[in-house]
Amino acid sequence: MTQLHKLTVKTSRIHGSGVFADAFIAEGEKIGTYHGRHAKRNGKYVLWITDPDGTEYGISGTNKLRFLNHSAEPNTEFDGPVLYAARNIHPGDEVTFHYGKAFEKWLKPED
């Protein structure tokens, strides 16, 4: 069952809109599935997934999860298109994930 009812989208201190927990989410709990059409090109809400056989494909997000922001210390992780809590998430916490190594080259070093 998708648990998206435990999430709210609102203004983020990280960037633009973000996803926030409405209720406690336990470590290991399935939070939801990233839904959308398959994408062939990168875009604003595209999540890139690599299947166990090495096939890579994108999903152009259409649900709340498209507003997930990056963190170097995320509280969630994807297994394919399914998002799980990597640690306990408390009500009001922003739900984040690590965008991946390719994204890191675009980050500015901290002053």
N, C-alpha and C positions, 0 to 999 in steps of 0.2 A: 504494500500500500504506500502511495506517495504521501509524504508528511508535509507537503507545502503549506498546510493550514497553520503550521508552527512558525511561519515566516512572514515578515512584512517588508515591503520595499519603502525606504525613506532616504532622506538626504544623508550622505556619508561624509565623514571627516577625511576619508581616504581619497575619494574621487566621486563626484556627481551623486548618483543614486547607489545605494547599497542594499544588501539583504541583511535583515536583523532577526534574531530569534525572539519569538513571542512567548515561548515556553522553554523549559529545560530540555536539552537534547543530550542524551547520554553518549559517551564515547562508544563508537562502533555502530550507533544507530543509523539506519538509512534515513536520509533527509529527503531525497527525491531524485527524480530522473530529469536530465537535461533534455527537453523536448524541442523539436523543430525539424525543418527539412534538411536533407543532406546538402552540404555546401562543397563546391569545388574550389572556391577562392576564399581567402581570408577576409574577414569583415569585423565590424564592431562587436557583434555578439556570437562569433563563431568559436565553438569549442572543438579543438582537434583531438581526436582519439586514435590510438593505435591498438588494433585488435591483437590478441595473442599470436595470430599468424603473421603479424607485421603489417597488415593492411591499415593504412591511415585514411581517415575521412573526417570531414567537418560536419558539425551540426549548427545550423543557424538558429540560435535560441529564440523561443517564443514564450516561455513561462518565466516566473520570477527569478529563476536561477541565472538568467542572462545578465542580471545586475550584480552578480558576485564580483567583488573586488580582489585584487592581488594582495598577498602578504608574504613576506619572507618567512614568517612564522605562522602559517595558516592553521585554522582549527578544523578544516575539513580536507578530504581528498576524494578524487574521483577514481572509481573502478569502472572503466568504460564510461558510459554516460550517467552512471549512478553515483550520487554524492553521499558520502558517509562522514560522520563526525569523527575526527582524528583525536579529539579529546572532549571532555565535557564542555558544553556551551550553555551559558546562562541567559535568562531572559534579558534582552537589551543588548547583548553582544552582537557585533557585526560578524556575519558568517563570511569567511574568506578562504581562498585557496591559492596555491602557488601556481602562477601561469606557466611556469616551465623555464628551462634554461634559455631558450630562444628569446624569451621576453626580457631576460636580465640585461641583455646588451642595450636595451632602450632605457633602462633606469639610470638616473643621474646619481653619481656618487654623492653621499652625504657630505656636507661641508663641515 
